[in-house]
Amino acid sequence: MKTPFTGFILILYAAGQLKAAPPRKRADPGDAGRFWHITDLHLDPTYHLEKDPTKVCFSSKGEPASRAGPFGDFLCDSPYSLIQSAFEHMSTLVKPNDFIIWTGDSPPHVPVSELSTDMVIQVMSNMTQSIRKYFPNVTVLPSVGNHDYWPQDQMPTSTNDIYRAAARLWKPWLQDEATKTLSQGGFYTQLIRKGLRVISVNSVLYYGPDQVTANATDPAGQFQWLEDTLKKADADAEKVLIISHIPLGYLPFLANVTALREEHNERLVAIYRRYSHVIAGHFYGHTHKDSVMVLLNEQGAPVNSVFVSAAVTPIKDASAPYSNNPAVRLYFYDKKDFGILDIWQYFLNLTEANLRQRADWTLEYVMTDSFGLPDLRPVSLFRLGLEMWMRSEVFDAYFAHYTVGYDDRPPCDFECRAFQLCSLFFLDQATYSKCLASPMHGYNFARERL
């Protein structure tokens, strides 16, 4: 099959390297543990600068990439130079005991006919090799995304070429038992520190567009495996980081739309509530935006912090009102109970980078500083959410970070705020529907708890 990608993927490393600017240094908060989060790289190997803006990248689907520069365009997926610049920035800051979570989606947003299983594996291989090149002594914990398969979204419930390729590519980072379940169902667990375990959930099995699993009660047996793994972690006095591509709950930019298939979302929420005392945090990608949620128990008390990281890719649909600047982030955690203490969000102002022809990755915000929080444990994030319901200036600051400082962002109107705020606390169908049906419900919920 000959496509616009033929010949690009295999010569990726022959491209000239554009150097990132040296990062500004900042003191770490005390004796905290640290890990990095990268997500949604979405490499477009066809990206190149030329006079016809409709032919700059195949991921723009014919729309003119009129602001294209050496580090990309908001209508295109990531050129390799953008991904390189992100890794170069991180590599100067990574410390010996850090680890990296990588929550999926390496291939670009292109029609199914333009890719193949072999091409998806090749892109995943190129991204894996790049990460190993820049972080040779760092453990990386990956998850599969909905674009990490061909045809996209159609993840199967049993072993296949892509699951096996992922297990082979990621073997340097993973133990044998992890690569075994990864090759069979796209999920795994691994102990990464004494007392701290990662569970990588294959959320694509629960994704609405995945027709392969549409009628399955427990696709690939992952629900049972997840409960068994959490139960054992509890018995072993371990804490767990849940990493996955597609987040829990409802999308913060649409009404009544779960990120996952609704019935599977309900089951996940129930499992995570049951084992919330074991879980130190949830970490997702997929939406390309920077957002948080708080998982509440049945009584409305905060039990888990949920983080959705912004993407490296800046792509947006031509009709979308806003995009995001490229981003990577650093988390800090308590080494005793593994609670999340802070986020340092790094970003690249893509417009400025293209104008200067230099990738000045900088610190966009430190979350505790920006919102006056003691840490990012569930109670603290819950308090932040209540403040957003009650004070427009707090919400406005949060929404500016949601798009990673995107320049042309329109204001978030009443409907936009309702979507954002209802999705913040209400991750199950019953409570979310009640919130969206009456915005005063959320307001009263917040007022009673402040």
Order of alpha helices (4+ residues) and beta strands (2+ residues): beta-alpha-beta-alpha-beta-alpha-alpha-beta-beta-alpha-beta-alpha-beta-beta-beta-beta-beta-alpha-beta-alpha-alpha-alpha-alpha-alpha-alpha
